[in-house]
Amino acid sequence: DWTQLCKLYVRLGFIPAGTDLTPIIDALDKALPDVLGASVDTFNIKNVIGELGDIMYKFPFKLPPYYTAIVRCLGVLEGLAIQVDGQFKIINNAYPYIASRVLTDTQLQSSLEYMIFTPDKHLRWRRFESLLESAAEFGEWDVGLAGTGFIDYIFSDERGEVRENIVDDVTDFLDTVGLDTVDYVRLSSLQLAPALPLAALPALPRSGDSSPEASPSDPPQPSKAMQDVINAVNIITASPSVSGIARDPDRLLPLLRELTSKLAGKPQAQRFVLEVASHVLERISTRAIRLAFQMPQPPARQLPRLKLERRNGR
């Protein structure tokens, strides 16, 4: 977001207030996408400094001495590290710490919101998962602080639209996982124990973007939604902080009590749980009716939502 980056430069005093930012935005757009678009494990400070340096000399940038010193130190340290380990990437090694700070530091809440929410207040689940996965690699990540901060944010009075969108996303996800699990269990029973009643169930009629029926001779594979659940569990259990707490009841029980107490004190959290439950029950009844009449089961996103008037009438 080059416009926001230039506005940040103005706030930091790097660009004088009142400067026409349009040519600077165009120059950044032409120079930086390649180096900034690199993955974290290939990100290179030297390349960024080189591209950004040309722009700063061309336009009226005024860099404070401390900023120049920090940039030089980063470049020198990365160069020294590369001499020892040619595969060393400073951002790749620092990113778990950065991710953990973004998830726990209330002063960085606006940055977190910008990263994981779309402009229309939908959660970017993949990006959120990636951020959690990176933070989990940092051994000193404070899981409790991240959990309480997320609860305070999501269940604040100003986040009603965010919660409604999450309710829809969670409902669709549970609906998809449910359908995929039924198919997975049926196919597994068909291969492993054909005599069981589950194996005699007909295939659910699916429509839209659903995957085609697997061959009875092929071993069933977890669907994309099921794999997402497995990945989420792996991310949580792989974290040294989480696994350390899980093995220590003296740390686990107080943390669970703290989170439970905080949720219990949030009326918005109680309404959220009720909304998810009502949405899921309505979705189950819809699926059951369609199954009874042998109607195709459309993708979750194509099924109707609860009416807005009902959702706002709390």
C-alpha positions in Angstrom: 0.0 0.0 0.0 2.3 2.7 -1.3 -0.1 5.6 -0.4 -0.2 4.5 3.2 3.6 4.0 3.2 4.1 7.6 1.9 1.7 8.9 4.6 3.8 7.1 7.2 6.9 8.7 5.8 5.2 12.1 6.3 4.2 11.3 9.9 7.8 10.1 10.7 9.2 13.4 9.2 11.0 11.6 6.3 9.0 13.7 3.8 8.0 17.3 4.4 4.3 17.9 5.0 2.5 19.3 1.9 4.8 17.4 -0.5 3.0 16.0 -3.6 3.1 12.3 -2.9 1.9 11.1 -6.3 5.3 10.8 -8.1 6.8 9.2 -5.0 4.0 6.6 -4.9 4.5 5.9 -8.6 8.3 5.5 -8.0 7.7 3.1 -5.1 5.2 1.1 -7.2 7.8 0.6 -10.0 10.8 -0.1 -7.8 9.7 -2.2 -4.8 7.1 -4.8 -5.7 9.7 -7.4 -6.8 11.8 -7.1 -3.6 8.9 -6.7 -1.2 6.9 -9.4 -3.0 9.5 -12.0 -2.2 8.6 -14.6 0.4 9.9 -14.1 4.0 12.6 -16.7 3.6 14.0 -15.0 0.5 13.6 -11.4 1.6 16.9 -9.5 1.4 17.6 -6.2 3.2 20.4 -5.3 0.8 18.0 -5.4 -2.2 15.4 -3.2 -0.4 18.0 -0.7 0.7 19.3 -0.5 -2.9 15.9 0.2 -4.5 14.7 2.5 -1.7 18.0 4.4 -1.7 17.6 5.5 -5.3 14.1 6.9 -4.6 15.2 8.7 -1.5 18.0 10.5 -3.3 15.6 11.5 -6.2 12.8 12.9 -4.0 12.8 15.3 -1.0 13.5 12.7 1.7 15.1 13.8 5.0 16.3 10.9 6.9 17.1 11.3 10.6 20.6 10.1 11.6 19.2 7.3 13.8 17.3 5.8 10.9 20.4 5.9 8.6 22.5 4.2 11.4 19.9 1.5 11.9 19.7 0.7 8.2 23.5 0.6 7.9 23.7 -1.7 10.9 21.1 -4.1 9.5 22.9 -4.2 6.2 26.3 -4.9 7.8 24.9 -7.5 10.2 23.1 -9.3 7.4 26.3 -9.2 5.4 28.4 -10.7 8.2 25.8 -13.4 8.9 25.7 -14.3 5.2 29.5 -14.8 5.2 29.0 -17.4 7.9 25.8 -19.0 6.5 25.0 -18.3 2.9 21.4 -19.2 3.5 20.9 -16.7 6.3 17.9 -14.3 5.9 17.5 -11.7 8.6 13.8 -11.2 8.1 13.2 -14.9 8.0 14.8 -15.2 11.4 13.2 -12.1 12.9 9.6 -12.7 11.6 8.4 -15.1 14.3 9.3 -12.4 16.9 7.6 -9.7 14.8 4.4 -11.9 14.4 4.3 -12.6 18.1 4.5 -8.8 18.9 1.8 -7.9 16.4 -0.5 -10.5 18.1 0.2 -9.4 21.7 1.1 -5.7 21.7 -2.0 -3.5 22.0 0.0 -0.6 20.5 0.2 -2.6 17.3 -3.5 -3.3 17.2 -4.1 -1.1 14.1 -1.3 -3.0 12.3 -2.9 -6.3 13.2 -6.3 -5.1 12.0 -4.8 -3.9 8.7 -3.1 -7.2 8.2 -5.8 -9.7 8.9 -9.1 -7.8 8.0 -10.4 -6.7 4.7 -11.8 -3.2 4.2 -15.3 -4.7 4.6 -14.4 -6.3 7.9 -14.0 -9.9 6.8 -11.2 -11.9 8.5 -8.4 -13.0 6.2 -8.3 -16.5 7.6 -5.2 -17.6 5.6 -3.2 -14.6 6.6 -4.3 -15.0 10.2 -3.3 -18.7 10.1 0.1 -17.7 8.6 0.6 -15.1 11.4 -0.2 -17.7 14.1 2.1 -20.2 12.5 5.0 -17.7 12.5 4.3 -16.6 16.1 4.3 -20.2 17.2 7.9 -20.5 16.2 8.9 -17.9 18.8 9.6 -19.7 22.0 8.6 -16.8 24.3 5.3 -16.0 22.6 2.7 -15.2 25.3 -0.3 -17.3 24.3 -2.4 -16.0 27.2 -1.8 -12.3 26.3 -2.6 -13.0 22.7 -5.8 -14.8 23.7 -7.1 -12.1 26.0 -6.2 -9.4 23.5 -8.1 -11.1 20.7 -11.1 -11.6 23.0 -11.1 -7.9 24.0 -10.8 -6.9 20.3 -13.4 -9.2 18.8 -16.0 -8.8 21.5 -15.8 -5.0 21.9 -19.0 -3.0 21.2 -17.5 -1.6 18.0 -16.9 -5.0 16.3 -20.4 -6.1 15.6 -19.9 -6.3 11.9 -16.7 -8.2 12.4 -18.5 -10.8 14.6 -21.4 -11.2 12.1 -18.9 -11.9 9.3 -17.1 -14.4 11.5 -20.4 -16.1 12.4 -21.0 -16.6 8.6 -17.5 -17.9 8.0 -17.6 -20.3 11.0 -21.1 -21.6 9.9 -19.9 -22.2 6.3 -16.8 -23.9 7.5 -18.5 -26.2 10.0 -21.1 -27.0 7.3 -18.5 -27.9 4.8 -16.4 -29.9 7.3 -19.6 -31.8 8.3 -20.5 -32.8 4.7 -16.9 -33.7 3.9 -16.6 -35.8 7.1 -19.8 -37.7 6.2 -18.5 -38.6 2.8 -15.0 -39.5 4.2 -16.5 -41.8 6.9 -18.8 -43.4 4.3 -16.0 -44.1 1.8 -13.7 -45.4 4.6 -16.5 -47.8 5.8 -17.1 -48.9 2.2 -13.4 -50.0 2.0 -12.6 -51.2 5.5 -15.9 -52.6 6.7 -18.5 -53.0 3.9 -20.9 -54.8 6.3 -21.4 -51.7 8.5 -24.6 -49.7 8.0 -22.6 -46.6 7.2 -21.2 -48.3 4.1 -24.7 -48.8 2.7 -25.5 -45.1 2.8 -25.8 -43.5 -0.6 -23.4 -40.8 -1.6 -24.6 -37.3 -0.8 -25.7 -35.5 -3.9 -23.3 -32.6 -4.2 -23.4 -29.6 -6.6 -21.4 -26.5 -7.4 -17.7 -26.6 -6.4 -17.8 -29.9 -4.5 -15.2 -32.5 -5.3 -16.3 -35.5 -7.5 -17.1 -38.8 -6.0 -13.9 -40.8 -5.4 -13.5 -44.3 -6.7 -14.3 -47.0 -4.2 -10.9 -48.6 -4.9 -9.0 -45.4 -4.0 -8.3 -44.6 -0.3 -10.3 -41.6 0.8 -8.3 -38.4 1.2 -9.2 -35.6 3.7 -10.9 -32.7 1.9 -9.5 -29.2 1.9 -11.7 -28.1 4.8 -10.7 -31.2 6.8 -7.0 -30.5 6.0 -7.5 -27.0 7.3 -8.6 -28.4 10.7 -5.6 -30.6 10.8 -3.2 -27.7 9.9 -4.8 -25.5 12.6 -4.2 -28.2 15.2 -0.7 -28.8 14.1 0.1 -25.0 14.3 -1.2 -24.9 17.9 0.5 -28.0 19.1 3.8 -27.2 17.3 4.2 -24.0 19.3 6.8 -24.4 22.1 4.8 -21.9 24.2 1.5 -23.8 23.8 3.0 -27.3 24.2 4.9 -26.1 27.4 1.6 -24.8 28.9 -0.3 -27.9 27.9 2.2 -30.1 29.7 2.1 -28.0 32.9 -1.3 -28.1 34.7 -0.1 -25.3 37.0 0.1 -23.0 34.0 -2.7 -24.4 31.9 -5.5 -24.3 34.5 -5.0 -20.6 35.5 -4.9 -19.7 31.8 -8.1 -21.5 31.0 -9.8 -19.9 34.0 -8.6 -16.4 32.9 -9.9 -16.9 29.4 -13.2 -18.4 30.5 -13.7 -15.6 33.0 -13.0 -13.0 30.4 -15.4 -14.6 27.9 -18.1 -15.0 30.6 -17.9 -11.2 31.3 -18.5 -10.4 27.7 -22.3 -10.3 26.7 -21.2 -10.1 23.1 -19.4 -13.4 23.5 -22.5 -15.1 24.8 -24.5 -13.7 21.8 -21.8 -14.8 19.5 -22.0 -18.5 20.7 -25.8 -18.4 20.5 -25.7 -17.0 16.9 -23.2 -19.7 15.8 -25.3 -22.4 17.4 -28.6 -21.1 15.7 -26.9 -20.8 12.3 -25.4 -24.3 12.5 -28.8 -25.8 13.6 -30.5 -24.0 10.8 -27.9 -25.3 8.3 -28.3 -28.8 9.6 -32.1 -28.7 9.2 -31.7 -27.3 5.7 -29.3 -30.1 4.7 -31.6 -32.7 6.3 -34.6 -31.5 4.3 -32.6 -31.5 1.0 -31.3 -35.0 1.8 -34.8 -36.3 2.5 -36.0 -35.1 -0.9 -32.7 -36.2 -2.6 -32.0 -32.6 -3.6 -28.3 -31.7 -4.5 -26.3 -30.3 -1.6 -24.9 -26.9 -2.8 -21.7 -25.4 -1.4 -22.1 -23.7 1.9 -21.6 -20.2 0.5 -24.6 -20.7 -1.8 -27.1 -21.5 1.0 -29.3 -18.6 2.3 -28.2 -16.6 5.4 -30.4 -15.6 8.3 -32.2 -12.4 7.6 -30.5 -9.2 8.7 -33.5 -8.1 10.7 -33.3 -11.2 12.8 -29.6 -10.9 13.3 -29.8 -7.3 14.5 -32.8 -7.9 16.7 -30.9 -9.0 19.7 
